[in-house]
Amino acid sequence: MRAIIIGAGIAGLAAALRLSQIGWDSLIIERAPQRRSGGYGVTFGGIGYDAAERMGILPDLHKRAFVTEELVYHKPNGQRRFSLTRQSIAATMGPRSMNILRGDIETVLYDKVRDTAEIRFGTTITAVEQDAHTVHVTLSDGSIEDADLLIGADGLHSATRALVFGPEEDYLFDLEHMVAVYMLDKRPDAIAPGTTGTLSSRGRTVAVISVGDGRNVAFFGYRTDRGTGTRADGPTTVLPQVYGDLGWIIPEVLAGMATTDSVYFDTISQVVAPTWSRGRVVLLGDAAWCVTLFAGYGSALAVGGADRLGTELERHPGDIGAALAAWETALRPEVDKKQKLGRRVKGVYAPANPLLLWLTQLPLRLAALPPVRRYMTRRFVKG
């Protein structure tokens, strides 16, 4: 059995690994000319953690996980509001989870599949045809590939979804925020090693996150009702307009865009699709659901979804339709729950109202108090 996987991100690489474990061959098609790195840090847990354990990659992920020694919330002028210690952060996460860079999850998966799956970089999908037995995929290099299954794991702006399911605007639900993420080549002096510093002000959030091995990530998120720029205008134009009035480390971090390899800059949108498969074509990861960073569960769903997909294909040998139906039935309740969470969190992520900002930070302030931290540690970490 053979699969063509569009996208060499977390979902696509996890699918290739899981399919190899059940005896399938995979061809991975990636639009980028080479492997991407970086991305933002995520809390990886839940069904993703369980799947990683079953797939045998959990030890490698733990080796790349990072520990935040302190999470400091700042005022716009840089003064400290309050902070969470390493112990408080661990208490809020629970024992079966870790903080890890998205790019490091990809690296672990890539190292597992690069010798067993063919990967073509700098290539895109241009057409899809299928019949009862085979799916035929035309690629931008002019080749036509046949397979038993086509997996569209090509992200929020999925070309696979557009070709097979319909135009992007039919599936994207805009949460009215923008996000920008990039690696910094130098840690700002005001951010201590192993520390994450963040501030929120008038519908804007910015953070510098220490992600291990001396690496640091700049993260910007803001409400689009501020009316400043669009995705098409690009981050080097928009971010200084949105954040230019803030002091502290913001000018230094904005200047870091000039020396970074790449900047992720996009709308925060969910993908809402009534079905994730049509015939021998299935969507996986952000291409299918994109719960968004508000829910904070995208990487876990990508790995967990890939693991379950392999399981159902193994349980239904020779019956792709039955396997995909069983897979979606099992996974959709978890996705729906996380999408609802993402929509609820949207309103408090970067509040424009100072009172609402204070109220949203109140649980974190309480978690920083020693009695609360001790209780949470006993309840969630020590069990």
N, C-alpha and C positions, 0 to 999 in steps of 0.2 A: 504494500500500500504506500501511496506517495501523497504528500501534501505540498502545496505551494503556499508560502507564508509571506504576506506583504507587510514589511516593517521589521526592523531589527532592534526594536526597543525591548522593554521588559516583557510585554505580552508575547511578542513574536519569538523571542529567544526561549522563553519558558515553554511555549508550545512546542518548539523544535526539540527541546530536551525531553519533555514528557512523551512526545510521539516516538522518539528514538527508544525510549524505555519500553514501549509496547511493540517495537519492531517495524515502525514506519520510517521511510526516508523523507527528508524535507529539503526543499529549495527555498532559501530566504532571499527576498528581493528588498533592497533598501535604497531609497531615493538619495540619501546623503552620499557623498563621495568616499567617506570613510566613517569609522566608528565615532560616535559622539561621546563626550564625557561630561562630567559635571552634573548639572541639574540641581534641584533643591534637596535639602534633607527631608526625610520622611520618617514617621514612626511606623515600622513594619511589624505587623502582628496579625491577630485574628486568623482567618482562613489562609492568608498568605504564609504566615509562620508555620501553620500545620502542614501546608502543602510543601513548603521548603524542606521541612523535616522528612516527609515521605519521599521527596525527590532526591534527597541526599546532598543538598547544598547548604543546609543550615550551618554547619561548622565554618564553611568558607564565608558566609555572610557575617557571622559573628566576628571573624577576624577583621572585617572591614567596618564593623559598626563603630560609632563614636559615642563618647560620653560627654554630655554637657555639664561642666563643673558648676556653672551658674548661669541662670537666665535672668538678665537685668532689664527691667522696664524703665525707660527714661522719659523725661519731659522733653519738649521740643528744643530746649536750650542745652540738653545733654545731662542735666542733673538727674540723679536716680530717683525714681518713684518708689520702687520696691524690687525685690529680687526673690527668686526661687533657688534653693540650693540643689546640689546633685541628689541628695536624699529625697527632697520634695518632688523633684521631677520623676525620679524612679517610682515614687509612690503613686503618682498620677498615671503612669504607664502600665504598671502591672508586670509580672515576671516573664510572660511569654511574648515579649516584644523587644524591639531594638530601634535605636536611631541610626539611620544609614543614608548615605547619599544615593539618589536614584541611579546615578552613573555607576556606582559601585555594585549595585544589584545587577546592572547590565553586564559589567565586567565579569562577575562570577558566572553568570549564565553563558556569556560568550565563550569563556574558557572551557566550559563543559561541552559546547556544541560545535566549536569551530573545526574540529577534526572529523565530525560525523555528518554535518550538514553543509551543503554548498551555499555560500553567501555571495550574492552579486551586489556590489555597491554601485552607486551612480546610475541606478536603473529604476524605472517606474512601470506601473501597470497602465495599459492604454485601452484594453478591451477584454471582455469576458463573454464566453459562450459556454453553454453546458447542455448536456443531454442526460438521459437516465443513467448513464454509466461513467461519464467523464466530464471534467470541467477543462475548458481550453482557454488559456490565458495568453494574450498578446502583450509583449513587453516593449519598452521604448528602444531597446537595441535591435528590434525587428524580429526577434525570435518568438516562437509560439511554443508554449509548454503545456503539457497535459498532466493531469493529476486526478486523484480520487476526491480530493478536498482542497478548496481554496479558503485560506484563513486571512481575513482582513484585519491585521493588527497594526494598522498604519495611523493610529492616533485620531485626535479630535477632528482634523480636516481630512478624513479618510478618502482616498481616491477609490478604494474598493467599494465603499458604501455609496459613493456618488454614481459609480458605474452600474451597480447591481440593484441598489435600493432606491435611489433617487437623489435629487439635489440636496446639498448641505442644509439649505435654509428650512427644509422640511423636518429636520431632526435636531437642530441646535436650539437649546433653551438658554438665552442669555441671562446671566446673573448680574449683569450691570457692574462688573468690575474688570480691571486690567491687572496683569501681573507681569513682572520682569524679573529674570533671574540670571546671574552670571557669576563666574569665578573671579575672585580678586587675586592679583599677583602679589599683593602686600596686605598684611593685616593692619588695620588702623591702630595706632598706638593706644587709643582710648579703649580698645577692646582687648581684654586680657586673654592670654592663650586658653583655649578650652571653654571660652565664654561666648554666649550669644547676647548681643545687645539689641534692643528693639524699642521703637517708639511709635505711637499713633497720634495723629493730629488732624482734625478736621477732614475726615474721610480718607486719610492716607495712613498706610503702615509701611515701615521700613525696618529691615533687620540685617545685621551682619552675623552670620552663623559660623562658628568654628566646627568643622566637620572631620577633624582628625588629620594626622600627618602634616600639620601646619597649614592645611588648606582652609580657605574661608570663602563663603558664598554671600553675595549681596542679593537681597530679596526686597522687591518693591510690590506693593499691592494697593490699589486705590479705586475709589468709586468713580464710575464714568459719568455720573451726573455732575461732576465738576466741570465738564464741558471743555476739556483741554486735550486736543489731539485724538487721533485714532490709531488703530493698529498699522494702517498703511503709512502713517507719518514716520514710524520707526522710533525706537527707544532713545536714540541720541538726541532727537528733537523733542520728544514728549516728556521724558523724565525730568530734564532740567526745568521745563515749564511747570510741571506739577509740584516738584519738590524744591525748587530753587530758593524759596523764601526760608527754608529750614537751615539751621546752623549745625552745631555739633560735628559729626563726622560726615554729614551728607555731601558737602562739596568734594571731599576726598573720595568718597565711594562713587559718586557720579563720574569723577575723573577716571576711575578705574575701568570704565567702559572702553576707553581708548586703547587699552593694552590687553583686554580679555580676548580669548579665542572666538567666542560667540556669545550672543545674548538671546535668551528665550524671552519673547515678548508677544503676548496674546491676550485675547479676551478670556474671561473665566465663564465657560459655558458647559452645560450638561448636554449629553446626547440622549434623547428620548426616542426610542424606537419600539414599535409594537411587537416586533419580532427581530431576533438576531441572526436568523438564517433564512436563506432561500435556496432550496435545492441543495446543491453541493457547495454552497458558499456560506461561510459563517463569519460574523464579526466578533472580535475579541478585544478586551481591554477598553481603552478610551474610545476606540472606533465604535464600540457597541453601546457604552453607557456613560463614560466620563463623569464620575460622581463629583469631581473637582477637588481642589485642595481644601475647600471649606469642610468637606467630609473627612479628608485626610486618610483615605483608604484605597487610593487608586492603585498603588503598587501591590498591595496585598490582594486586591481583587484580580489584578492581572495574573499574578502567579497562581492564586487559588483557582481562578477560572480556567487557566491552561491545564492545571493538574486535573480538574474535574472533567475537562473535555477529553483528555487522554483516557481517563477511567471509563467514560461512557462509550468511547469508540472501541475500547477493549471489551466492554460488556456486550456490545451489539456488533459483532464482527460481520462485515458485509452489508450492514444496514445503516447507511449514513443518516438517513432521515430519522430513524428511531433514536440513534445516538444523540443527534443534535436536539431533538425534542426533549429527551430525558435530561440532557445537560442544561437546557434553558429552564426547565421546570425546577431543577434543583437550585440553580443559581439566582434566579430572578428575585426571590424574596429578599435576599441579602442586598442585592443591588438597589432595589426599591427603597429599602430602609436607609441605605446610605445616601441616596439621592434626596430623600426627604430631609435628612439631617443637613445636607449641604444647603438646601434652600432655607432652612431655619437659621443656620449660622450666618447666612449672607447679611442679614440685617445688623449683626453685631460685630462683623469682622473688622471693619474700619469705620466706626460710627463718626458722623460729623458733629453730633451733639456731645459736648463735654460731659454732661450728666450721664448719658448712656454709656460713654466710654468708661466712666468710673464704675458704673454698675456691672459692665461686662468684665471688668478686671477684679471685681470684689471676690469671686470665688478663688482666684489665684492669690490675692492678698491673704485670704483666710488660710489657703494651703501653705503659705509661708510661715504661719504661726507654729511654733514648736509643738503645742498640744495637738493641733490638727494634723501636722506632719507625722507625729508619732502614731496617731490613730490610723492614718492612711497606710503607713508602713506596715503596721500589724495586720490591717485588713486586706490589703491588696498585694503586698510583696511577700510577707512571711506566711500569709494564708491563715 
